[in-house]
Amino acid sequence: MVSAQELITIRGRVGSVDNERAHYDLMIVNKRTRTGTFGNADGSFVVQALRTDTLMIGSSGYRTAIITMTDSAAKPSYEVYVRLMRVVRQLPELQVINERTLAERSKGDLQVGLP
């Protein structure tokens, strides 16, 4: 039996809901120790942690996934599959206006010079 204070091995693979790309910039961080490691280009990783540790798994453009083994059956190693969800950002509508000359801009919103 593995106690909460013994190191366990966590082998994992990260995919995404959209399966668009490999996670070459995959980062796995142990929240307790504030240390991290990079995953492999194919989305796989291997880390050691305490059963009570929280792992944060992230990749740019995706929401960070959080996992812990506390509620799992006690054993010396685990295999996990984590699916990341893409971060969607809605940008405000863009308005295109005609080009203005410097003279036109200085009359309005652009103040140039010293006080």
C-alpha positions as CSV (number, residue, x, y, z in Angstrom):
1,M,0.0,0.0,0.0
2,V,1.2,3.5,-0.9
3,S,0.9,6.2,1.8
4,A,0.2,9.9,1.0
5,Q,3.8,10.8,1.7
6,E,5.4,8.4,-0.8
7,L,6.3,9.4,-4.3
8,I,4.2,7.9,-7.1
9,T,4.9,7.9,-10.8
10,I,2.3,9.4,-13.1
11,R,2.5,8.6,-16.8
12,G,0.3,10.6,-19.0
13,R,-0.8,11.6,-22.5
14,V,-2.4,14.9,-23.4
15,G,-4.7,15.4,-26.2
16,S,-7.3,18.1,-27.0
17,V,-11.0,18.1,-27.7
18,D,-10.4,19.3,-31.2
19,N,-7.3,17.1,-31.9
20,E,-5.9,19.9,-34.0
21,R,-2.2,19.7,-33.1
22,A,0.5,18.1,-31.0
23,H,1.3,19.8,-27.7
24,Y,4.9,20.6,-28.3
25,D,4.8,23.3,-25.6
26,L,3.2,21.1,-23.0
27,M,4.0,22.0,-19.4
28,I,3.3,20.0,-16.2
29,V,3.6,21.9,-12.9
30,N,3.4,20.5,-9.4
31,K,1.4,23.1,-7.5
32,R,2.8,22.1,-4.1
33,T,6.5,22.3,-5.1
34,R,6.1,24.9,-7.8
35,T,8.3,23.0,-10.0
36,G,7.5,21.8,-13.5
37,T,8.7,19.9,-16.5
38,F,8.0,19.9,-20.2
39,G,6.1,17.1,-21.9
40,N,7.2,15.3,-25.0
41,A,6.2,16.5,-28.5
42,D,3.7,13.7,-28.8
43,G,1.9,14.9,-25.7
44,S,3.3,12.2,-23.3
45,F,4.9,12.9,-19.9
46,V,6.2,11.2,-16.8
47,V,6.4,12.9,-13.4
48,Q,6.8,11.8,-9.8
49,A,4.7,13.4,-7.1
50,L,2.9,12.7,-3.9
51,R,-0.6,11.2,-4.1
52,T,-1.8,14.4,-2.5
53,D,-0.1,16.7,-5.0
54,T,-2.0,18.7,-7.6
55,L,-0.7,18.7,-11.1
56,M,-1.5,21.6,-13.5
57,I,-1.1,20.6,-17.2
58,G,-1.1,23.3,-19.8
59,S,-0.3,24.3,-23.4
60,S,-0.6,27.7,-25.0
61,G,-4.0,28.4,-26.4
62,Y,-5.7,25.8,-24.1
63,R,-7.2,25.9,-20.6
64,T,-5.0,24.4,-17.9
65,A,-6.2,21.0,-16.7
66,I,-5.8,20.1,-13.0
67,I,-5.4,16.5,-11.8
68,T,-4.8,14.8,-8.4
69,M,-4.5,11.2,-7.5
70,T,-5.9,11.6,-3.9
71,D,-9.3,10.0,-4.7
72,S,-7.7,7.2,-6.8
73,A,-6.9,3.8,-5.4
74,A,-3.5,3.7,-3.8
75,K,-0.8,2.3,-6.0
76,P,2.8,3.1,-7.0
77,S,2.0,4.4,-10.5
78,Y,-0.8,5.7,-12.6
79,E,-1.6,6.2,-16.3
80,V,-3.8,9.2,-17.2
81,Y,-5.2,10.7,-20.3
82,V,-5.9,14.4,-20.2
83,R,-8.0,16.3,-22.8
84,L,-7.3,20.0,-23.0
85,M,-10.0,22.5,-24.1
86,R,-9.1,25.3,-26.5
87,V,-9.4,28.9,-25.0
88,V,-11.8,30.9,-27.1
89,R,-11.6,34.6,-27.0
90,Q,-14.2,36.8,-28.6
91,L,-12.7,40.0,-29.9
92,P,-14.7,43.1,-30.2
93,E,-15.9,44.3,-33.6
94,L,-13.2,46.2,-35.6
95,Q,-14.1,49.4,-37.3
96,V,-12.1,50.4,-40.4
97,I,-11.9,54.1,-41.0
98,N,-10.4,56.1,-43.8
99,E,-6.8,57.2,-43.6
100,R,-6.4,60.7,-42.0
101,T,-3.6,63.1,-42.5
102,L,-1.5,64.4,-39.6
103,A,-3.2,67.8,-39.8
104,E,-6.6,66.2,-39.5
105,R,-5.5,64.1,-36.5
106,S,-3.9,67.0,-34.7
107,K,-7.3,68.9,-34.8
108,G,-9.0,66.0,-33.1
109,D,-7.7,63.3,-30.8
110,L,-3.9,63.6,-31.2
111,Q,-2.1,66.2,-29.1
112,V,1.5,66.7,-30.0
113,G,4.0,68.9,-28.2
114,L,5.1,70.0,-24.8
115,P,2.8,71.7,-22.3
